[in-house]
Amino acid sequence: MMKSCIAVIIGNRGVFPGYLSEGAREDITKVFGKLDIEPIIIQKEETKFGAIENLEEAKKCAELFRKNKDKIDGILVTLPNFGDERAVADTIRMSELNVPVLIQAYPDELDKLDIGRRRDSFCGKLSVCSNLDQYGIPFSLTNLHTVSPMSDSFINDLRWFLGVCRVVKGLKGAKIGSIGARTTPFKTVRFSEKILEINGISVETVDLSEIIGKAERLKDSDEQVKAKLKAIDAYAPTNDVPSTAIVKMAKFAIALEEWIKANDIKASALRCWPELQEYADFMPCYLMSMLSESLSPCACEVDVMGAIAMYALQLASEIPSGLFDWNNNYGDDPDKLILFHCSNYPKSMLQDPKMSYNDIDANVRGTVEKSYGTCVGRLKKSPITFAE
């Protein structure tokens, strides 16, 4: 599990009770402690109530964020009262951070609506979101427009947001392996390396013959071959598989893993047919499943974009991921399937699937909701993780 570091902006507006900012600091500190999140937050003594209300305070906060730029994964804006929308937006802009942003606003309490205790964070959040939209700063919203940081609802929001941060951070500068040429009929997996490169994702290519050649130079008596055979045997039953195929599979796995490690590949896509079946006499699905289970996701059919999706799924959920092509119906039951092929899913996912087909379909259909005219959507329940 990757430890997250989140920068925190506490918004304040002078005509509202500023002491509420101190309570917000305590709440956020407690929640971050529960989720093992490292906070980057301006010291309480450096600004009024330790919050950000004007340009000078925004500059101080932005400078702190810049000093910790390399470790910050995302920004949480918390609004214990209305907050100053310009100060919040200026802080994020001047920090020069290009990370996800989550906006949280406190709910008012019906018995605390007097001048000394009224928050009006509901309206403040609208203003902050509007300014961020004008500044061109993307942001995410909590499931409820106003929510207490101490609630289960916000903790779920924060867990979701941490997944977003991991995906954004993990894909920046990621190297994806493309192993072998795309088979001619599979135009469905075509993609543009240049578009990926512009967005910070590099594609490293290798010819399938190079991996096969390195595998063939390995001897049956090599210690690494023996170790890989033991790992294959422990992963799943191999009783009905010819021993010669298992040995070839082990050698190919060693050569493939060496290339992945040498090139710092985060996810890969393999040309899984027809050469390996016709000339090498083994199916690579087993090995691809083992790779994905070990958090090195591997897609079939040289599906590079699919490999990127698998890596994003893994970053979000912090568990092995797989691409469900929901292979063939199971009679009249819409939540069961028959895996005729492409069964290189991680072992843990096949043993304990986290979401049914109907759940996935419902997520995809209802992902985006518009937030109060800001034209910024968020996912109601993230389709990028199978974890409940």
N, C-alpha and C positions, 0 to 999 in steps of 0.2 A: 504494500500500500504506500502510495506516494504522499508524504506530508505536504500539506498545502500552506501557502502564505498569502493572506488576504489583507490588502490595505483598506483602512476604514475611514470614512468621512462622516463626521457627525454634523448634520446641518442645524443651524440655529437662525432665528429671526428675532430681533430686539423687542418687538412689541408683544411677543409671546414669552411665557415663562422659560427663561434660559436654564434654570436649575435642572430642568428635565433632561438636559444633555448629560448631566452627571449620572443620572439613573440609566440612561441609554448605554453609557460606557460600561457600567457594571453589568448590565444584561448581556451585552455583546461579548464581554470578557468571559462570562460564565458559559455562554453557548460555545464559544470558540474552544474553551477548555474541554468541554464534553466531546467535541469532534476533533480534538488534537490539531487545531488550526493555529498557526503562528500569526498574530496580528501585527500590522504596521500601522500605528496610530500616533498622532501628535500628542505630546505630553500635556497633561491637564493644565499645567501651569503656564504653558506657552501661549495660550489664547483664552479668551473669555469663556469660562465653563468648559474649556478643552474642546470647544466646537469650532466650526468654520462659518463665519458670518459675513466677512468683507474681503476686499482684495488683498490686504496685507496678510490676513490669516490664511487666505488661499495660497499665497506665495510661500509661506512657511510650510504649509502642508505639502505643497507640490515639490518643494525642495527635499523634504523627507522621503517622499515617494521616489524621486529620481535617484537618491542615494541608495535605495534598496531595489532599484529597477530589475536587477538580475534575479532576484528571488521572489518578486511579487507575481502571483498567478492571476489575481483578479482584484476588483474593487467593490466593496460594499458601501453603499450610501444609506445611512440610517437617519430617519427624520423623526426625532422625538417631539418636535413641534413643526410649524409650517416650513421652517428652513429658508435659507436664501438661495434661490435657484441659480442666480448668477455666480455666487461664490462656489457652489458645487461644480458647475460646468467649467469655471475658470481653473479650479484645482485640477480637474481631470485633464484639461487641455494642457496646462502648464507642466504637468507631471511627465508628459510625453510618453505615458504608458499606453501601449496598444494591447489591452487585456480586456476580458469580459467585465461588465459592470452590472451589479444587481441593486435595485432600488427597493428599500423597505421603509414603510411608514407606519407609525404607531396608531392604533385605534383610539378614538376618544372614549371616555367612560361617562355614562349618562349622569352619574352623580358628581362629576368633576368638570362641569362646563362653565365655571366662573372664570373671571379674568386671571386669577392666579394659577389655574390648573388646566385651562383649555389648550388643546394641542393644535387642532386644525391641520393635522398632517395629511388628511385626505386631500385637501385642496393643494397643499404644498407639494405633494407628489405629482399632481398634474402639472404644476409649473416647472418642477425640476425636469420631468420627462420632456416637456415641450422645449425647454432650453437645450437639453442634450440632443434632441432631434434637430434643432436648428444648428447646433455646433457640429453635427455629423458624427456624434459619438453613439455607437450602438449600445444598447442596454437590454437587460432582462428584467422581468417583473415577478413579484411573488404571486402565488396562486390567488390569494385574496388581496384586494387593493390595500387594505390596512390590516396589519397583523402584528401581534406581540412577538418579539424575538424569543420569548420564553415558551412559546406555544409549539406543539408538535407540528402544526402546519408550517411554521417558519423553518423549523429544523429540517423538514422534508424539502422545503424550497432551497435551503442552504446546501443540503446534500446534492440535490440536482445541480445547483450552480457550481459546486466543486467539480462535478463531472464535466460540465461545460468548460471549465477552466483547464482541466486535464486534457480534454480534446484539443482545445485551441493551442495550448502549450506544446502538446505532443506532436501535433501535425506541423508545427513550425520547424522547418529544416529537416523534416523526416526524409529518410531514404527508403524507397520502395523497390524491391527486387523484381525484375521481369526476367524469368528464366525460360528461355526458348522463345521462338517466334510464334505469333498468333497463328492458329490453324486457319486455313483459308475460309472455311464456311462460317466461322464465328465472328461475323462483323458486329455482333451485339456487344463485344467487349472492346471495340476500338475506342481510343482516347487520344488526347493531345498532350504530349510531354511538355510542350512549350507553355500551355495554360497552367499545368501543374507547377512548373518551374517559376512562373511569374508569382504564384501563390505560395512559394517557399517549400514546395515538395519536389524532391529530385527522384528520378527513376534511373536505377542502375541496371544495366542489362548484361546478360551472359548467355552464350550459346549452350543449348542443352548438351551438345557433344562434348563440351569442356567438362561439365559435371560428370557425364558418363565416363569420359576418359580417365579422370582422376579416380573415380570409383573402381574402374577395372584394374588400376595399378595396385590397389590394396590386396593384401594376401589374406587368405582365410585364417591364418595363424596370428595375424596382427592382434595385439592386445585391445586396440580400440574397436576392432571388428567384433571380438568376443564380447566386449562390454556392451556394444550396441545390440548384439543378438540377445543378450540377457535382458536389456531394456525393452526390446520388442516383445519378447516372450512374456514379460511381466505386465505389459500394457493391456493386452487382450489375448484371447485364445488363438493359437496358431496351429492347432492340431491337424486341421484339414489342408494346410498350406504346404506345398513341397518345400523341403529344407533348402534346396538350391535357390528357390525364389526368395526365401527369407534372407539367405546370405547376400544375394544381389541387392536386396532391399536395404540391408544394413550398410553395405558399402556405399550405395548411392546416398543414403541419409548422412553418412559421415562427410562425404564430399560436399553435399549441399549445405550442411550446417557450417562447415569450414568457410565456404564462400559467404554465407550470410554473416558470420562473425567478422570476417576480414573486412567486409564492406559496410559494417554497422547498419545492416538492414533491419528496419523496424517491422516490416511486413513484406510478404513476397507473393508472387503469382507464378504458378508453374505450368508449363506445357505438359499436361498429364496424359496426353494421348496423341497419336497412336504409337509413337516409337517405343515407349517404355514397355507397352504390352507386346508389340510385335517383334521387337529385337532384343529387349532386355529381359523379357519374360517375367515381369512382375507389375503389380498395380501400385501406384504411388499414394493412393488415398490414405492408407494406414499411416504412412510417414507424415503426410500433411496434417492428419489428425493429431499426431504426437507433437508436431511443431506448434500447432495452435493451442494445444493443451499446456505447452510450456511457455505460453505468452509470446510466441513468435508466429502470429497468424499467417496462414498460407492459403491462398485462394487457388482454385483450379482454372483451367482453360486460359491461362495467362490473363486473367481478369484483374488487371492492375487497379481499376477503380473499385472493384469488389474488395481487394486486399486493403485499400485505404479505408473502406467502410468497416471492415473487420477490425482494423486497428483503432478506429474511432470508437467502435462499440466496446472494445477492450479497455481503452482509456477511460471511458465514461463509467463502466461498471466495475472495473478492476477485477474482472474474471475472464476466463477464456471466452472467445466469441466465435460465431460461425455464421455463414450466409445460408439462410433457409430459402431454398427454392421450392419449398413445400411440395415435395415430390409425390404426385399421384394421390388420388383420394382413397379413403378407407371406407368403402361402402357408403352408408348414409351418415356417417359420423364426421362432421366438418372439423372436429378438433383432433382427428387422428390422421396419420399419413403412412404411406409405404415408401421406404427409401430404396428405390430400384437402383439408383446410381448417385454419384456425387456425394457419397457418404463420408466425406473427410471432416465431419464435424468433430469438435473436441469431445473426448470421452465423457467429461463431466456434464456437458450439455445434453448428451444423449441419455445419460443416466438420470438427470434431474432437470428437465426443461423448465424454464421459468415463465414462459408465456405461451399461450395457445395461439393458433392461427387467427381466431376471431379477436383476441386481444390485440394482436399486431395490427389487424385490419382496422379496428376501432381507433387505435392510436394514430394511424396514418390518415384516416378520414377526418379526425377532429383535432389536428395538431395546433392550428393557429387561431388565436383569437385576437381581435384588435383591441387596443387599450385606449379608450377615451380619446379617439381621434388622433393619436400620435403616430399611427401607421406602423407601430412596432409590435410585433407579435411575440408570444412565447409559447412554449410547448406545455400543454396542460399536464400531460404525463409523458415524460421523455421517451421517444421511440428509439433512442440510441443506447438503451440499456435493457437487458432482459431481467434485471434484478427487480423484484417487487418494490 
